[in-house]
Amino acid sequence: MADTFDIELTADSFGGDCVGRLPDGRAVFVPFGITGERVRIELTTEKRNFARGRITAILDPSPLRIKPRCRHFADCGGCH
């Protein structure tokens, strides 16, 4: 089972990912997040100085979050 963490997304990064911090201080890059959200993530890649993760649950959504217009939004990668 992959490591899971509850984190706050604090900034946007180049490429559209959001950035949060793991308990050990490393930055974690998370796609499909919005700055200010509190999310549960599962780590997908771990490096010495940073990690990448995917959202498994949105604990405290941003008021800016909207439902995607396309039902394939998170799967196909064609929409931005």
VEXDREN-2710 file (C-alpha; in Angstrom, 1 decimal):
% VEXDREN-2710
k/r/px/py/pz
1/MET/0.0/0.0/0.0
2/ALA/1.3/3.5/-0.9
3/ASP/1.9/6.1/1.7
4/THR/-1.1/8.5/2.2
5/PHE/-1.0/12.0/3.8
6/ASP/-3.5/14.8/4.5
7/ILE/-1.9/18.0/3.3
8/GLU/-2.8/21.6/2.4
9/LEU/-2.0/22.8/-1.1
10/THR/-0.2/26.1/-0.7
11/ALA/1.0/27.2/-4.2
12/ASP/0.7/26.6/-7.9
13/SER/3.7/25.3/-9.9
14/PHE/4.9/25.4/-13.5
15/GLY/2.9/22.8/-15.5
16/GLY/-0.4/23.1/-13.5
17/ASP/0.4/21.0/-10.5
18/CYS/-0.2/22.3/-6.9
19/VAL/2.4/22.2/-4.2
20/GLY/2.1/21.1/-0.7
21/ARG/4.5/19.9/2.0
22/LEU/4.9/16.5/3.5
23/PRO/5.4/16.1/7.3
24/ASP/9.2/15.7/6.6
25/GLY/9.3/19.1/4.9
26/ARG/9.6/17.8/1.3
27/ALA/7.6/19.5/-1.4
28/VAL/4.9/17.3/-3.0
29/PHE/3.5/18.1/-6.5
30/VAL/-0.1/17.2/-7.0
31/PRO/-2.1/17.4/-10.3
32/PHE/-5.7/18.6/-10.3
33/GLY/-5.5/20.4/-7.0
34/ILE/-6.3/24.1/-6.2
35/THR/-4.3/26.3/-3.9
36/GLY/-5.9/26.5/-0.5
37/GLU/-7.5/23.0/-0.6
38/ARG/-6.9/20.4/2.0
39/VAL/-6.5/17.0/0.3
40/ARG/-5.6/13.4/1.1
41/ILE/-2.9/12.2/-1.3
42/GLU/-1.3/9.0/-2.2
43/LEU/2.4/9.2/-3.1
44/THR/3.2/8.0/-6.6
45/THR/6.9/9.0/-6.8
46/GLU/9.4/9.7/-4.0
47/LYS/12.8/11.4/-4.5
48/ARG/15.2/12.7/-1.9
49/ASN/14.1/16.3/-2.1
50/PHE/10.5/16.1/-3.4
51/ALA/7.6/13.7/-4.2
52/ARG/4.6/13.5/-6.5
53/GLY/1.2/12.4/-5.5
54/ARG/-2.4/12.0/-6.6
55/ILE/-5.5/13.1/-4.8
56/THR/-7.6/10.3/-3.3
57/ALA/-10.0/12.6/-1.4
58/ILE/-10.7/16.3/-1.2
59/LEU/-11.2/17.1/2.5
60/ASP/-11.8/20.8/2.2
61/PRO/-12.5/22.0/-1.3
62/SER/-11.8/25.4/-2.7
63/PRO/-14.8/27.6/-3.5
64/LEU/-13.1/27.9/-7.0
65/ARG/-13.5/24.2/-7.7
66/ILE/-16.1/23.4/-10.4
67/LYS/-17.3/20.1/-11.8
68/PRO/-15.5/19.3/-15.1
69/ARG/-17.6/19.8/-18.2
70/CYS/-16.2/16.6/-19.8
71/ARG/-16.7/13.3/-18.0
72/HIS/-13.3/12.1/-19.3
73/PHE/-11.4/15.1/-17.9
74/ALA/-9.1/13.3/-15.5
75/ASP/-8.5/10.3/-17.8
76/CYS/-7.8/11.4/-21.4
77/GLY/-5.6/14.5/-20.9
78/GLY/-7.1/16.4/-23.8
79/CYS/-8.8/19.1/-21.6
80/HIS/-6.9/21.7/-19.6
END
